[in-house]
Amino acid sequence: MAAVGLFDSGSGGLSVLREIRKILPDERFIYYSDNAHCPYGEKSASYIIERGRAITGLLLSKGAEAVVVACNTATAAAIATLRAEYAVPFVGMEPAVKPAATGTRTGVVGVLATAGTLKAPKYLNTKGQYADAVRIVERVGRGFVELVEAMELEGEHAEAVVRESLQPLLDAGADTIVLGCTHYPFLLPLMQRIAPPGVHFIDPAPAVARHLVDVLKEHGISLVDGDPGVELLSSGNDLTLNKLFELI
């Protein structure tokens, strides 16, 4: 049966699946959490490419006719290779610097992302396009992925971890903050409590969902086959994956 495949280093890509299902509720999806190898943020590009190949092969074997790389780090490291090696369309993630740059009132944009995303050429090129118009300050969300994978979305420890990376952006005057990792939206309620009123957080997932619809139309892919739903797969323990799926 035809499906859209999605994969991430862990369960964070469910934040993307959540947005996709809002506009494609009757489709079939296969989501793969590579949590046995999570996080990807500090791993080499060659390692992530090999994981991308293995996961893509599995998704295609299960009927995926399009693949969403629901991970900013994997998009940066692997999507060009995957597009070159497989015939199906791929949709990836990119930190939403453009809407942040056009929407900021203070002229300061914050970017929270993994180390792998922040050093990727695609991000650096995008950042360079707006560097003259706004000030862009960046922080790695240290420990954010681990919090989500542990389902620790609230509490004093989670707040302390999030504040350590978020506060420097706020102190720099950022009034618009880009969430550059698909895990981070699960910590958004906590971030919104830490940030003062008026700070806007941008999750790129809704834009990715809309782009996927366009890609499916462009390639003539129709997935409505009378068997909608989501198949969850993981390379490790699937406890967090199933619990987070219940939240979306």
N, C-alpha and C positions, 0 to 999 in steps of 0.2 A: 504493500500500500504506500502511496506517495506521502511524503512528509517533509516538513522543514526540520533540519537538524540544527541544534545549537550546542556550543560547548564553551566551557570556561575552566579556569584552573580549579574552581571549586563550585560553590553554590551561588556565588554572586551574580552570575548571569541570569538567575531567576528574576532579577529586577528588570532585565530586558524582556524576558519571556512574558512577564506580567503586562508590559505595555503592548507587546505584540498581540496578546490574546484579547486585549480590549478592542482591537480593530479587526482581528481575524479569529473570532470566537469559535468558528465551526471547522477549523482546520486541525490537522494532526501534527504533533510536534514530538521530536525525540531530543531530550536534553541529556547531555553528558557532562558530569562533574568529574574533573580529573583530580579529585581531592587527595589521592595517594601521592601526587606530585606537587601539591599546593604548598606555598604560593609560588607563582611564576616570577614575581617581581625582581628577584636577584639572580635568576637563572640565565644562562647564556642563550643567545638567539638560536644557535644550532640545536640546543636541547629542546627548546620550545617548538622549533620546526619539526623535529622528529616526533614530538608528542602530537603536534597538529596533524601530521601525516597519518599516524596510527589511529587517531580519533576520527578523522575524516573518512578513512577507509571503513571503519566500523559503522559510521552513520550512513554512508552510501550503501553498505551491505544490508542495512535495515530499511532502505527505501527513500532516504533523503534525496530530494531533487534540488535543494538549495541549502546552504549552510551559513548560519550566523555565527561568526566568531565573537561571542558575547563576552569578550575579555579585551581590555585595552592593551595589555602587555602582549598577548598573543597576536592581536591585530598588528601591532607595531613590528613584531619579530617575524611573523610567519605568513601573513595573508598574501603577500606578493608571491611567495613560493607556492602556496596552495592554489592560487589562481592560475599559475603557470602550469601546474601539474595535473589539475583535475578539470573536467569539462563543465561541472556544475557552477552556478553563480555563487559567489561569496559576498556576504555583507559584514562589514567590520565596525569597530568602534573608533571614535576619535574624540579627544577632549574638546568640548564645545567652546573654544576660545572666541570664535567669531561672534556668536550671539552675546557672549559675556562682554566683549570689547565694545559692542554697539549699545549695550544696555547699562553699562556702569555710569553712575553719576559722579563718583569721586575720582574717576580716572585710574582706579587701581583694581585689577582683577586678580583674584587668587585662584590657584590651581592645586588641587589635591590629587595626587596620583602615585603610582608605584615608581620606583627608581627606573625600571625598564621603560616605562612610558615616557618619562621626562627626558631621557637621553636619546629617544628614538628620532631618526631623521624627519619622519613625517610630522611629529609634534613640533620639533625645532623649526621646521619650515613654516608651519602654521603660525607659531609664536612670532616668527620673524616678520610676518606680514602685518602684525599689529603692534610691534614693539615701539614704533614711533608715535603711535596714537595714544597708547595707554601704558601704564606700568604693570607688568605681569610679575607677580610674586608666586613662588612655588614651594610646596612642602610635600615630602613623601608622607603618606598616611601610615606612619609606623605603627604596626600592630593592628591596623583596622581589619585586614583580611582575617587575621587570627581571631579577632573578636567575633566576627560574623560566623566563621566556621565553628566556633565554640558556642554559637547561639547566645553570646553575651552582649545583648543589644541595649541593656540598661544597667544601672547601678554605679556605685562610686568608682570602681576600677575602670569600667568602660568609659565613664566620663573623664577620668584622669588621662587615659590613653588618647582619647579623641581631642581633648583640650590641648595636649602637648603639641599636636601638629596643627590644629586649627587656630589657636590663639595668635601665633606669629602672623598669620594672614590678616586677622582682625586688627592686630596692633599696627600693621602696615597701612591700614586704611581701606582694605578691600571691602567693597560693598556688594560684590558679585563673585561667587565662588563656584568654580567648575568642579564637578565630581568626576575625576578622570579614571575611575576604577568601578567596575560594575558591582563590587561588593559594597561600596560606600553608601548607596542609597538606603541600605538597610539600617544605617546609622544616622540617617537624616533627621529623625525626630530628636535625637540626642544633640546633634549639631545645631538644630534650630533653637534649642533651649539654651545652649551655650552662647550663641551669637546674639548680638543686640538686635532690636527690631529694625527692620529695613534692609537687613542683609539677605540677598537673594541667592539661592543655591540652584545651579543648573545641572539637571540630570539629562544626559544625551539620549537616554533610552527611547523617549517618545519619538524623537526625530529618526532614530534607527528603525523603529517600527514602521513609520511612514515610508521610509526608503525601501524597506523590505517589500511592502505592498507594490511599490513602483517596479522593483526588480522582478517580482513574480509576474506582473502583468507584461513587462517587457519580454520576458522569456516564455510567455504563454504557459506558465505553470499554474494549474488549478489543482488544489488539494482536497476539495470537498468530495469525499467519497463515502459519506454515510458513517464514518467511524472516527469522529473527532476525538481529541483528547491529548494527553501528554504521557509519554513513556519516559520514565526517569532511569538513568543509568549512572553508575559511578565506578571509578577505579579503586575506591576504598570503601570505608564505612559510609553507608547511605543514611545514617540517622539525621544529621543536620540537613541534608538535601530534602528529605521527606518533611521535616519540621518546618523548614523555610518555605517549602512549596505550599504548605497549609496556610501560610501568612499572605500569599499572593492571590 
